[in-house]
Amino acid sequence: MLTSPLARYQNNAKAGTNPVLLSFAVFIAVFVLIPVAALLYLALAGHTDEWPHLIRYVVPGAVWTTLLLLCGVALLAGTMGILSAWLVVSFEFPFRRTLAWALVLPFAVPTYLAAYAYGEFLDYTGPVQSAIRAIFGFQTGGEYWFPPVRSLSGAILVLSTVLYPYVYLTTRALFMMQGKSASDVARTLGASRFSVFLRIQLPMARPALAIGITLALMETINDIGAVEYLGVNTLTFAIYDTWLNRGNLAGAAQIACVMLFIAAAAVSVERWARRRQRFNISRTTSAVHDAIPVALKGSARWVATALCALPVLFGFGIPAFVLGGYAVKRLDQLLEGRIYAALLDSLLVSSATAVLTVLLAFVLAYAARVSRKPVVSLTGKIASFGYAIPGTVLALGVLIPLAAFDNWVNTITRASFGFSVGLLLTGSGLAIVYACSIRFLTMAEGSIESGFQKLSPHLDMAARTLGCNANQTFRSILLPMMRPAVITAALLVFVDTMKELSATLLLRPFNFNTLATLVYEDASRAKVEDASVASLIIVLVGIIPVIIASRSMINSSSRFRAFVRR
């Protein structure tokens, strides 16, 4: 029986894999699992003297607060994201095109910077309460009630306003691809557009909504700067407090295991809940026509504008206003050495993390392209688990094996040469690189895998028929064509590492500050104004992935419109 070249190529891919490539893929899986194994070992082998105290006084309250925070962020961020995505895709209203990309701007603001900005903006001396006292003639704060921002509800508001873009991006993409047949049938039966949204479009968008909310919740679990500043005792803060303030590393590891279980359970429950959902969303002509917005009339058009503008105002406008205003008054800090030292440390750590993470992600994505072996698929799934591990948990898991390695090297050098080499890994910032590489490996792999999916397997076959072996095909054909995806992945990892606080705060050596930890130190001493310049640098750097995401959305919309015109 005759077989096509593509079939032979796929059969060869299934039959075998380059052993070196397979070994690297397995190494990456072990690279991710080592901190988790170390964390479990420390939690089980550590002293349990303080565990009754933790389980009685610390863990229940922290778990309950964390669950309430997660539920609040899921509800508010989910509502903001999916409502703005539906309005932008389905309707035409004033400033729609500007708001379509502006809704992504809160991505540039880390959660801890948003918390610092809101704390200043809504404080007694801030512009809001000052305006209330001026308008109504109040003399003291005791004469009126104002909701405290340093509370659980304040944390839900702050985190939701900067994390809703996860939901907005995923649901917006799905709304643009949804076919219009189901919506048209519902409309002919007398359903209103809002009813169609609730009963037809929203259930069909559930997979994208679940993904977006899950990403937002992972960032919520990872946060430590915002919850500490706002006085919310989550599991993340309990780990930090137990480790550094109480000096109980084993107890912190035990709390981290509880947190790791909650994160893994949340992801598993979400996947199980939609295991039987199947929606056929194909890019047909009808699907594209559904992406053409309907013009709103009267007051409805301005209501839609306001509903889409408010998330941008709360998530980006207020932090930019507060931090930018303070930064203008602190421009003299640009002459201080600590800003440039922290910037240099941030650049070194972020660059090293970007290079390492992209290299690991490229190996995983390329192995998945050339092989269909179960072990390759398993390594990819293990690597993707890293993003679900909060930064504080990763910090604990990374510290244990690296500190053991440093001690082992010092023991050898003392016994053999009579001197100590010091802390090679934990004292040099490499621990931060290790933790951030694990955490952002999924992001880089997703970007690179998307790039590989755009390259047909026929390219590999054509190169092989022209006499190129696998290595020549990789170097001469695939690698040059994958350059945009690799650069994008490296850029995203670089920026997220610049903003990372949880792992960096716990793993940094002495006299080592990144911009994020520098901002944290100033804000923890109630000197948010002194942290404004470093904060503004972080925000400006964070705008880079926002521009990438906005350009991607604009290009997708342009392709849709061009298809309709044809």
SULQUIGI-V538336 format. One record per backbone hydrogen bond with DSSP energy under -1.0 kcal/mol. CO is the residue of the C=O (numbers start at 1). NH is the residue of the N-H. If there is no record, write none. Layout:
BEGIN
co: [CO:CO]
nh: [NH:NH]
END
This chain:
BEGIN
co: [4:5:6:7:8:9:10:11:12:18:19:20:21:22:23:24:25:26:27:28:29:30:33:34:35:36:37:38:39:40:41:42:50:51:52:53:54:54:58:59:60:61:62:63:64:65:66:67:68:69:70:71:72:73:74:75:76:77:78:79:80:81:82:83:84:85:86:87:90:92:93:95:96:98:99:101:102:104:105:106:110:111:112:113:114:115:116:117:118:121:123:126:127:128:129:130:131:132:133:140:141:149:151:152:153:154:155:156:157:159:160:163:164:165:166:167:168:169:170:171:172:174:180:181:182:183:184:185:186:187:192:193:194:195:196:196:197:200:201:203:205:206:207:208:209:210:211:212:213:214:215:216:217:218:219:224:225:226:227:232:234:235:236:237:238:239:240:241:242:248:249:250:251:252:253:254:255:256:257:258:259:260:261:262:263:264:265:266:267:268:269:270:272:282:284:285:286:288:289:294:297:299:300:301:302:303:304:305:306:309:310:311:312:312:313:316:317:318:319:320:321:322:323:324:330:331:332:333:337:338:339:340:341:342:343:344:345:346:347:348:349:350:351:352:353:354:355:356:357:358:359:360:361:362:363:364:365:366:367:373:374:375:376:377:378:379:380:382:383:385:386:390:391:392:393:394:395:396:398:399:400:401:402:403:404:405:406:407:408:409:410:411:412:413:413:422:425:425:429:430:431:432:433:434:435:436:440:441:442:443:444:445:446:447:448:449:452:456:457:458:459:460:461:462:463:464:469:470:471:472:473:473:474:477:478:482:483:484:485:486:487:488:489:490:491:492:493:494:495:496:501:502:503:504:509:514:515:516:517:518:519:520:522:523:527:529:531:532:533:534:535:536:537:538:541:543:544:545:546:547:548:549:550:551:552:553:554:555:556:557:558:559:560:561:562]
nh: [8:9:10:11:12:13:14:15:16:22:23:24:25:26:27:28:29:30:31:32:33:34:37:38:39:40:41:42:43:44:45:46:54:55:56:57:58:59:62:63:64:65:66:67:68:69:70:71:72:73:74:75:76:77:78:79:80:81:82:83:84:85:86:87:88:89:90:91:294:296:96:99:100:102:103:104:105:107:108:109:114:115:116:117:118:119:120:121:122:128:126:130:131:132:133:134:135:136:137:143:144:151:155:156:157:158:159:160:161:163:164:166:168:169:170:171:172:173:174:175:176:178:184:185:186:187:188:189:191:190:196:197:198:199:200:201:202:204:205:206:209:210:211:212:213:214:215:216:217:218:219:220:221:222:223:228:229:230:232:234:238:239:240:241:242:243:244:246:248:252:253:254:255:256:257:258:259:260:261:262:263:264:265:266:267:268:269:270:271:272:273:274:275:284:288:289:290:291:292:92:300:303:304:305:306:307:308:309:310:313:314:315:316:317:318:320:321:322:323:324:325:326:327:328:333:334:335:336:341:342:343:344:345:346:347:348:349:350:351:352:353:354:355:356:357:358:359:360:361:362:363:364:365:366:367:368:369:370:371:377:378:379:380:381:382:383:384:385:386:388:389:394:395:396:397:398:399:400:402:403:404:405:406:407:408:409:410:411:412:413:414:415:416:417:419:424:428:431:433:434:435:436:437:438:439:440:444:445:446:447:448:449:450:451:452:453:455:459:461:462:463:464:465:466:468:467:473:474:475:476:477:478:479:481:482:486:487:488:489:490:491:492:493:494:495:496:497:498:499:500:505:506:507:508:512:518:519:520:521:522:523:524:527:526:531:532:535:536:537:538:539:540:541:542:544:547:548:549:550:551:552:553:554:555:556:557:558:559:560:561:562:563:564:565:566]
END
